[in-house]
Amino acid sequence: MHKLLDLINLPILIVVCLTLGLAPFMPEPHLWEKLKMLASGELTNPVDIFDLLLHGAPWILLIIKLVLLSTNKRRHEDPSK
């Protein structure tokens, strides 16, 4: 998985998060709507679960990529770790 994430360019992933991850922008982003539904226990329809996965996937990939970049940077700075 690490090699697959290396193939994804960070600026492109950020653009995908800001477009697909937040679309549609009005009246509120789907991701925010679905997270509120999840928190309130109303996320039961399969289409809503699919929406959460679709709009949340870019954000999850971005978080994983940033964590991996951070740990790799620390590992290269301090070879004792």
Helices and strands as residue ranges (DSSP letters): H 2-7, H 10-19, H 30-40, H 46-77
